[in-house]
Amino acid sequence: MKTRIALIAHDKKKDDMILLAGEYRAFLSTCALVATGTTGGRLINELGLEVDRKHSGPFGGDLQIGSLLVEGEIDCVIFLRDPMTPQPHEPDINALVRACDVHNTPCATNVSSAHLVLSQLQARAAAAA
């Protein structure tokens, strides 16, 4: 079964997401990826990854991903958050992170933790192959 990863990045973190995903491109290409609108579009257009795009975060994309997570359809969330910029959909963001905690789903919210999670998932996949 493919590892199912959600990829989300606030506006000021989208470039970081592209760099991160580029580093793990070979591994991510073997995963089932879901992303919020603009982030997903950039992953598709700039890295050629296959991504199931949801709505943009402020238009419910975070909630759509949270719903998938609650249904057991997401194994990991990489959510590069911008802690310095207020977000109009902060309640949705908090709900998604809370859902990760409630369902014991790994959730990386910065590049350093994303590297740790992705490298572990990549190593696991390599060992299983």
N, C-alpha and C positions, 0 to 999 in steps of 0.2 A: 504494500500500500504506500502511495506517495505521502510524503510529509506535507501537511497543509499549513501554509504560512500566510498570515495577514501582514501586509506592508502598508503603513500609514506614515505620512510626514507632514508636519505643519509647513506653511509656505517658506519660512526661513530655513527649514531643514530639508527641503526637497533635494537640493544639490548634494547634501550629505548622504541622503538615501541612494541617489544614483551612484555615488562613489562606493558606498558600502555594497550595494547590489552588484556593482561591477566587479568587485573583489570576489564575490561569491557566485558569480554568474553561472559557472558550470554546475555548481550544486543546485542553485535555485532553478535552473532549467529542468531539473529532475523532480521538482516539487510542484504541488498544486498551489498556485499563488492567487490570492485575492487582495485587492487594494482599493482604496478610495479613489475617486475620479481622476483628479489631476496627477496624483502620484502614480496611479496605474497607467495613465496615458504616457507619462515620461518613461516608465519602465519598459513599456511596449516599444515606443518610438526610438528611444536612445540605446536600449540594451537588447532589443529583440526578444524579450521574455514574453511568455504566454501568461496573461493575467486576466482574471475575472474581475472586471471593473465594477465597482458599486458607485453610488452617488458620491459627490464631494462631501467631506466631513460636515460642513455647516448645513448641508441639505439632507442629512440623515445617513450618510455613509458609515459613520462610526457606529450608529445604531444597527445598521444592516450587518456589519461585521460582528457586533456584539450578539446579535441573534444567532448567527452561524456558530459562534463560540458556545453559546448556551446549548445549542442542539448537538454539540460534540463534533462539529465539522471543521474546527480550527485547532491545530496542535500547538501553535505558537504565534504570538503577536510581536511584531517589531514596529513600535510606534515612536518615531523620532519627534518628540515634543519640543516646542519652543517655550521655555519657562519664562521668558522675558517679555512676551507679547500676550496681552489678554485675548482670549478666544471667545467669540460670541456663543459658541456651542459648548462651553465648558461643562455644563451638566451631562452632555452626551459623552464627552471624553472621560469624565469621572465614572460614568456608568460602565463604560467599556473596561477601564482599568479595574473597577470593582468586580466585574464579571470574571476577569482573569483571576483575581484573587479568590473569588468564591468557587470557581471551577478548577483551581490549581493549575492554571495554564501559564506557561512562561510568557512574560511580557517585558521586553527590553524597551526602555524609554530614552536611551541615549546611545551614541555610537559605540562607546566602550562596552556596555552591557550587550548590545546587539552582536558585537564581535564574539563575545563569550558564548552566547546562545547559538549563533550560527556555526561557529567552529565546532561546538559540541554536537550539534545535529549532523553536521557534515561528517565528523569522525564516526558517529554512530551508523550513518548510512554506508560509509566505506567499509566498516567492520561487518555489516550485514550482507554486503555484496560478495 
